[in-house]
Amino acid sequence: MKTDEKAASAVKTDTRESVTFGADRNKDFSKEPMCLSGKGVTRVFHAGKTTTVAVDHVDFEFHKGELISIVGESGSGKTTLSKMLLGLLEPTEGQILFKGAPRDISSGAKKREYWKGIQAIFQDPFSSYNVFHKIDSVLLDCINMRGGRDLPKEKKNEMMTEACSFVNLKFAELTNKYPFELSGGQMQRLMIARIFLLKPEILLADEPTSMIDACSRATILDMLLNLRNETGMTVIFITHDIGLAYYISDSIYIMEHGKFVESGSAEEVILRPKAAYTKRLISDVPKIHEPWDLSTVG
């Protein structure tokens, strides 16, 4: 078997065959407008006399319509980076640019304006909702944020029905219910329905399928990829799953100890890895039809 074929085989995942590549392997996204970029982005945490550099002078360029995966193990700094991208944490050093201009989130109003352009789906759907807000309120907040506050009630119901239908849910069966009355998979779908209504330019998905079963995982991935294809939004996946990253991504950034040790197209990073850490992540993926090599496990 050729080296490239071995690498591709090593990162096969358990998603259904119906889930297609999220990536257009022939498209050069560097020619698309820049939507989010960073130079020397760093985040340092201080606890008493202890200093931790969670993100260490990283550079990145994300383009319109591109699907990017940031891959790393727990503690690599990827979640801290995602919080900085969302504006939930400020960089200790460096600069983040939104659509080519320095990002300004210095006030509550400016943060809300920024959040119209970037939204997130998180790992734990159970902690992503206000337990006191019904599903109707969750969806109406999205319509209001996009300037639809004064729309007729019938139009709002139509929009909520369409959003739920996109993720294979029936709004008529959800109205007046609370999110905690749904299953984990249904809650994840509802989060995607929110994104369907908000239509942000950038979606950040932080391990969005890690807490649900394999069948639901494939369904959620299908929905996210369809949403990207329909709206042209940029999608940033935060994941530890290098197999998933290969199958869905146009570009991949490999993160270790707060730094990007390798980045490039999915084909380049996975089939022709240069960094030792990338090679280890690929070799650590269990192969069903081969004996498992546990020599790299610490």
N, C-alpha and C positions, 0 to 999 in steps of 0.2 A: 504494500500500500504506500502511495506517495505521502510525503511529509504533510502537504496541504490537506490531503484527504484524512490523514490521521488526526490533525488538529480539528477539522470540522466534525469528525466522528466523536471526538472527545467532548465536545460541548453540546451534544444533542440533549434536548430536554424532554419532559413528559407532556408537553402541550399537544393538543390534537393536531392531526395532519391538516385540518381545515384552516388552522392559523397560518396565514401566509407571511412571507417576509415583510416586516415593517419598512424595510429599507428599499430604496430604489438604487440598486448597485451601480447603475450607469449615470446617476445624476451627480453633478458637481455642485454641492451646496455652497462652496466658497464664492460662487457668483451671485448667490442670493443676498438680500439685505441682511445686515447684522442686527439681531434683535437683543442679544445680551452678551456682554463680554467683560473680562476682568483682567487686570494687570497687577501682579504682585499681591493678590488677595491673601491676607493673613488674619488668623484669629488666635489670640493668646488668652488663656484663662489663668487667673491667679487665685490660689487658695492658701492663705497664710504665706509660708516661705516657699511653697511649691508653685512652679510655673509650668504650664502645659501648653505647648504649641499644637493646637488641634488642626489648624490649616496653615500650611507653610509656603507662602509666596507662590501661589498657583496662578497660571495664566490660562485663559480659555476664550473661545470664540464660538458662539452658537448662532446659527443662521435661520432665517425664516423657513418654516416647513421641515426643518431637520429633526431627526429623531436621534437623540444622544443618550448614551448610557454612561453613568459614572459608577465604576465597579470597584469594590474593595471589601475587605473583611470588616467585621465589627471593630470599631476603634480606629478605623483608617482615616476618619475625618469627613466622610462623605455627608453625614447628617448635619454636622456643623456647617459645612459648605452650603447645603440646601437651605438652612435657616438664614444664612447671609443672602442667598439669592432671593429669598422671599421677603427680605427686609425685616425679619424677626430678630436678627442680630446684626450689629454693625461691625465691619472689618476693623481690626486693630490697626492694620496697615493696608495699603493698596487701594484700588478704586474699582468700582463696578459701574459699567456704562449700560444704559438702557436705550436701545435704538440709536446708538452712536453718541449719546450725550451723557455726561456724568449724572448718575441717579441722585435725585433729591427726595429724600423721605424724612425731611427734618421736622415735619409737623403731621398731626393726625390727618388733616385734609389731604396732604400730599401723599401720605401712605395709602389712603383709600383710593386715590387716583391711580397710584402705581398698581394696586391690587386689582384694578379693572383689567390690567394688561397681563398679570401673572397670577395664577391660582394653583392650588395643590390638591393632590389626593394622597392621604397618609396611609401608613401601614395598618393602623388600628382603627377600623371603622367605628368601634364602640365608644371611642373617646373623641370622635370628630364632630359630634352633635351635641347641642344643648338639650339635655333630657327634658326640659320644660317646654320645648318648642315642638309643635306638631309638624308633620311632613309638609302640610300646606304652607306653613310659615317659612320652612326651610326653602322651598321653591319660590315663594313670593318674594323673599329677600333677594334672590338672584334677579328676578324680573325688575324689582325696584332699583337694584344697583345698576342695571343697564338702561335706566331711564324710562322704565315702563310703569311707573307708579300710577299715572293717570289713565292707563288703559282701562277699557270696560272690563267688568268682571268676567264676561263671557270670553273675551280675548285672552285674559290671563289663564282661565281654565283650559282653553284650547292649547296655549303654549305649554302648560304643565303636563297636559295629556300627551302632547307630542314628545316632550322630553322623556317622559316615563316610557312611552312606546319605543323610543330609540334604544332603551336598555332592557326591553322585554318586561316591563312592569306595567300594570294597569292602574292609572291614577285613581279611577273610581273605587278600586279596592284599597287604596292607601289613604285617601282623604280622611281626616280626623283621627288618624293613627299617629302614634309616636314612633320615632326611629327605632327605639329599643324593642318594639314589637315585631321587628323584621329579623330575618336571619343575617348572618355576617355577609353572605353573598349578596343578598338584597340591599343591604346597607352600602356595600361597595358600588352596586349599580346605581343607587340613589345619588351617590357622590358624583358619578359620571353624568347623571341627569342634570345635576347642578352645573357642571362644566358645559354641557350642551346649551343650557340657558345663558350662561355667562359669556361663552365664546371668547375666552381670553386669547391673547396672542401667544402666550407661553403657558404650558402646563407642566408642573413639576410633580412627578409621581414617585413617592418615597416608599419603596417596597410594597406596592399596592396590592400584590397578590399573595404575599407570604403567609397570610393567616387563613386562607381559604383552600378548599380541596382542589385537586388537579382539574376536574371538569369545570368547576366555576372559574378557576384560574384562566383556563383557555378562553372561556366566554368573555371574561373581563378584558383580556388582552385583545380579543377580536374587536370589542367595542371601542377600546382606546385607539386602536389602529384605524378603525373606520372613522372615528371622530377626527383624527389627524388628517385623514385623506379628504374628508368632507369640508373641513374648515381651513386647512392649511396652517394650523397652529404648530409651533415648535413644541416638542415633547422632550422633557429631560427625565430619564429614568434613573433613580438612585437604587442600586441593587448590589447584592453579593453574588448573584447568579450569572456567571460569565456565559453560560449556555444561552440563557434568555437574552442577554445583551447581544450576543452574536446574531441571533435569529431576527431580532426586531430593529437593530440599530443601523443608522447610517454612519455614525461616528462613536468611538468608544474612548473614554478616559479611564486609565487604570490608576487607582489611588492607594498609596501605601504610606503610613506614618505621616499623613497630612500633606503629602506631595503627589503630584502627577508624575509617575515614573514612566508612563508611556501613553501616547495618544495618537489617533489617526483614524482612518476608515476602519470599519469592522473587519473587512477582509484583511487589511494590513496588520492590524493588531492581533487578530486571532490566528490567522494562517501563517503569518511571518513574525511572531513575537520576538522582541529584542531583549526586554527586561527579564531578569531572572524571576522576579515576582510574578509577572504575567505567565511565564512558562509554568510556574508552580500552580497557579490558579487553574490553568488548563489541565495539568496532570492530575490535580486533586478531584476532578469531576469523575464520579464512579461510572464505569462502563458496564452495562448489564451483561454483555456476552463475553467479557474478559475477566480474569482474576483481578481483584482490587489490589492496587499497590498502595499500601498504607505507610510506606517508608517516609513520605513527606509530611506525615501527620506528627505534630509536635506533642 
